[in-house]
Amino acid sequence: MIFGLKTFLFTALIFFFTSFNAFSGNIYIEGQFTFPPPKTENPEPIEISLPDGKETITIAPFNPQVFGKTKAAKSDVMKVLAKTITQFDVIAIQEIRDKSGTAIRKMEAEVDALGTDYDHLIGPRLGRTSSKEQYAFIYNTESIVVGESYTFNDSPGDLFHREPFIANFAVKNRKYDFILITIHTDPDEATGEINALPIAVKDAQNHFPDEKDFIILGDLNADCKYFDENDQTSPLRNPEFMWLIINDMDTNLAKSSCTYDRIIITAFTTEEDYTGKSGVFRFDRIFDLKAKDAKKISDHYPVYSEFYVDKDTDWFLPVK
């Protein structure tokens, strides 16, 4: 009887730690919970609890907050950004503000200097005002190849301040290909833009008729005063879509708990490739940053999801 009680208590304790996803300062992965790494006098090399990448890839969006020449000139900031990017196979970057185009090239150079070759794909400057932004995808060339890309044309209805940037990717030498659709919604019109995203998905499906795996990712401003995350009437909440970054994941550095950043997949097809693991990459805790230093990096955390590289039943050769 005593042995049975001990077993019950041990099981309950494990359940508590694997289920509790709101504990401040820890990385949350769906179905998994880890404490932050201990502080050390010499924090390198940094070990984090992310997928090992052997049979999976990890995809993330990240808004580094007004990323341009000024931020790119700050070496301490760029080092943290580079270390963050190297945790993922593909990362979609929002809010690039740089007419010269030098900031994104410097970011890629910082990443490459860490020992793994990355490349980037950048879209056009977008926006209804003089303050333009660009999207970019930065990807690990050892694991990812890229194909065609385009910017969604919403000229008939002008649905978005910054139209989604869409690109075709595949895992090198494995059987998984997918389409990424990244966006930074306008905060004042976030609800309307989020509700219009199925139109962009449909356009991408028509553009890539042989592909079935579509992933929306970015800074959607999908919470708090900008969007009612519990509104099940949103077209993006219909059963066709599966939200991987769920409502209780805090993706911003402010005191408020808001899930602005999201990853959403086409559920009926892409779900077979999803491992069930998603989370928030808290770079302030991972890299042991003080609050004032973390805010120099961004007011957003990257979020991420993990996908299998060999379970794609609609795989074809989309890229060369």
Residue pairs with C-beta under 8 A, 6 or more apart in sequence:
17 33
18 31
18 32
18 33
19 33
20 33
21 28
21 30
21 33
21 248
21 249
22 28
22 248
22 250
23 33
25 36
25 282
25 285
26 33
26 34
26 35
26 36
26 282
26 285
27 34
27 36
27 48
27 49
27 50
27 279
27 280
27 281
27 282
27 285
27 286
28 249
28 279
28 280
29 49
29 50
29 277
29 278
29 279
30 244
30 246
30 276
30 277
30 278
30 279
31 276
31 277
32 49
32 277
34 49
36 282
36 285
36 286
37 46
37 47
37 48
37 286
39 288
43 287
43 288
46 83
46 286
46 287
48 87
48 286
50 58
50 87
50 281
50 304
51 58
51 275
51 277
51 306
53 89
53 143
55 308
55 309
55 310
56 275
56 306
56 307
56 308
56 309
57 89
57 90
57 143
57 144
57 171
57 176
57 306
57 307
57 309
58 87
58 88
58 89
58 304
58 305
58 306
58 307
59 88
59 89
59 90
59 91
59 92
59 180
59 215
59 217
59 263
59 304
59 305
59 306
59 307
60 87
60 88
60 90
60 91
60 92
60 217
60 263
60 281
60 302
60 303
60 304
60 305
61 91
61 92
61 93
61 94
61 182
61 217
61 218
61 219
61 261
61 262
61 263
61 302
61 303
62 84
62 85
62 91
62 92
62 93
62 94
62 261
62 298
62 300
62 302
63 93
63 94
63 95
63 184
63 218
63 219
63 261
63 298
63 300
64 71
64 81
64 93
64 95
64 297
64 298
64 300
65 71
65 95
65 297
65 298
65 299
65 300
66 95
66 97
67 93
67 95
67 96
67 97
67 98
67 103
67 104
67 107
68 96
68 97
68 98
68 103
69 98
69 100
69 102
69 103
71 77
71 78
71 103
72 78
72 98
72 102
72 103
72 106
72 107
74 296
76 293
76 296
77 296
77 297
78 106
78 107
78 110
79 110
80 283
80 287
80 289
80 297
81 107
81 110
81 297
82 107
82 110
82 111
82 113
82 114
83 114
83 283
83 287
84 281
84 283
84 297
84 302
85 91
85 107
85 111
85 118
85 138
86 111
86 114
86 116
86 118
86 140
87 281
87 304
88 140
88 302
88 304
89 139
89 140
89 143
89 144
89 171
90 137
90 138
90 139
90 140
90 144
90 169
90 180
91 137
91 138
91 139
91 302
92 135
92 136
92 137
92 180
92 182
92 217
92 218
93 104
93 107
93 135
93 136
93 137
93 138
94 133
94 135
94 182
94 183
94 184
94 218
94 219
95 133
95 184
95 219
96 103
96 104
96 122
96 133
96 134
96 135
96 136
97 131
97 132
97 133
97 134
98 104
98 134
99 125
99 132
101 122
104 120
104 122
104 134
104 136
105 120
107 120
107 138
108 118
108 119
108 120
108 138
111 118
111 138
112 118
116 140
116 142
117 140
117 141
117 142
118 138
118 139
118 140
118 141
119 138
119 139
119 141
119 146
120 136
120 137
120 138
120 139
121 136
121 137
121 139
121 146
121 149
121 167
122 134
122 135
122 136
123 134
123 135
123 136
123 149
123 151
123 165
124 134
124 151
125 132
125 133
125 134
126 132
126 133
126 134
126 135
126 151
126 161
126 162
126 163
127 133
127 161
127 162
128 161
133 162
133 184
135 162
135 165
135 182
135 183
135 184
135 218
137 146
137 149
137 165
137 167
137 169
137 180
137 182
139 146
139 169
142 172
143 171
143 172
144 169
144 170
144 171
144 172
145 169
145 170
145 171
145 172
145 319
145 320
146 167
146 168
146 169
146 319
147 167
147 168
147 169
147 170
147 318
147 319
147 320
148 167
148 168
148 208
148 318
148 319
149 165
149 166
149 167
149 168
150 166
150 167
150 207
151 163
151 164
151 165
151 166
152 160
152 163
152 164
152 165
152 166
152 181
152 200
152 203
152 204
153 163
153 203
154 160
154 163
154 196
154 199
154 200
159 192
159 193
159 196
159 199
159 200
160 183
160 185
160 186
160 193
160 196
160 200
161 185
161 186
161 189
161 193
162 183
162 184
162 185
162 186
163 183
163 200
164 181
164 182
164 183
164 197
164 200
164 216
165 181
165 182
165 183
166 179
166 180
166 181
166 182
166 200
166 204
166 207
167 179
167 180
168 177
168 178
168 179
168 208
168 211
168 318
168 319
169 177
169 178
169 179
169 180
169 319
170 176
170 177
170 178
170 317
170 318
170 319
171 177
171 309
174 309
174 310
175 309
175 310
175 311
175 312
175 315
176 213
176 273
176 307
176 308
176 309
176 310
176 311
176 312
176 315
177 211
177 213
177 312
177 315
177 316
177 318
177 319
178 211
178 213
178 214
178 215
178 270
178 273
178 307
179 204
179 208
179 211
179 213
179 214
179 215
180 215
180 217
181 197
181 200
181 201
181 204
181 214
181 215
181 216
181 217
182 216
182 217
182 218
183 193
183 197
183 200
183 216
183 218
183 219
183 220
184 218
184 219
185 193
185 194
185 218
185 219
185 220
185 221
185 222
185 226
186 193
186 221
187 221
187 226
188 226
190 220
190 221
190 222
190 226
190 227
191 226
191 227
191 228
191 234
193 220
194 220
194 222
194 227
194 234
194 236
195 234
195 235
195 236
196 235
197 216
197 235
197 236
197 264
198 235
198 236
198 238
198 240
198 241
201 214
201 216
201 266
204 214
205 211
205 214
208 318
210 314
210 316
210 318
211 314
211 316
211 318
212 266
212 269
212 270
212 314
213 265
213 266
213 269
213 270
213 273
213 312
213 314
214 265
214 266
214 269
214 270
215 263
215 264
215 265
215 266
215 270
216 236
216 241
216 262
216 263
216 264
216 265
217 262
217 263
217 264
218 261
218 262
219 260
219 261
219 300
220 227
220 260
220 261
220 262
221 227
221 260
222 229
222 259
222 260
222 261
222 262
223 229
223 247
223 258
223 259
223 260
224 256
224 258
224 260
226 260
229 247
229 259
230 247
231 237
236 264
237 243
239 267
239 268
240 266
240 267
240 268
241 264
241 265
241 266
241 267
242 264
242 265
242 266
242 267
242 270
242 271
242 274
243 262
243 263
243 264
244 262
244 263
244 264
244 265
244 274
244 278
244 305
245 251
245 259
245 261
245 262
245 263
245 278
245 280
245 303
245 305
246 259
246 278
247 259
248 257
248 259
249 259
249 278
249 279
249 280
249 303
250 257
250 258
250 259
250 280
250 301
251 258
251 259
251 260
251 261
251 280
251 300
251 301
251 303
252 258
252 260
252 261
252 299
252 300
252 301
253 284
253 291
253 294
253 295
253 298
253 299
253 300
253 301
254 299
260 300
261 300
261 301
261 302
261 303
262 303
263 278
263 303
263 304
263 305
265 271
265 274
265 305
269 314
272 311
272 312
272 313
273 307
273 308
273 311
273 312
274 305
274 306
274 307
274 308
275 306
275 307
275 308
277 305
277 306
278 303
278 304
278 305
278 306
279 303
279 304
280 301
280 302
280 303
280 304
281 301
281 302
281 303
281 304
282 301
283 289
283 294
283 297
283 301
283 302
284 291
284 293
284 294
284 297
289 297
